[in-house]
Amino acid sequence: MVKKFKGKYRIESIRAQWWDYGWNGAYFITICTKNRQHFFGEIQNGKMVFSSLGIIVNILWHEIPNHSEHISLGEFVVMPNHIHGILLIDKPDGDGMAVETRHALSLPGTTGKNRFQNQGKNTISSIVGSYKSAVTRHANRLEIQNGWQAGFHDHIIRNHAEYNRIKNYIIKNPQNWRGDKFNN
């Protein structure tokens, strides 16, 4: 039965209920565009050629560690209608210290803590949400057509073998575009 919250239907979370997404770990993230539109560019000869929005998506992903404490990046790729990336949380001693999610290059008139809509939640969801929001704000400011699919997919990477398999998948994604499930 579908649950309601404040009289509205609600979609159940797809996140693992047994896991705290603020814990130290490696997370494989996939974020798709709205209706899987090819906003980010195109694949030519097995290589990604960025659109203007693809450049923004790429730059802002690499900015995440500059705005989030204890976060580093693994492999990352921008595809025509989605991105794949690995986010690593590594807090000292795994002591549960908060991961600040202060993402995005500052926009004019957006100073102080209030510019970060998800600040304080300290989870992969808040980092990804801030990233998507930053991309949208910059694209809208530059009047570039854009749109994200609601939510994102994550996978908790559990060991080195799995990390290497996912890393190789990300690296080879542009070369395998023809058979990619996201290639519509």
Secondary structure, 3 states (H helix, E strand, C coil): CCCEECCEECCCCCCCCCCCCCCCEEEEEEEEEHHHCCCCEEEECCEEEECHHHHHHHHHHHHHHHHCCCEEEEEEEECCCEEEEEEEECCHHHCCCCCCCCCCCCCCCCCCHHHCCCCCCCCHHHHHHHHHHHHHHHHHHCCCCCCECCCCEEEEECCHHHHHHHHHHHHHCCCCHHHCCCCC
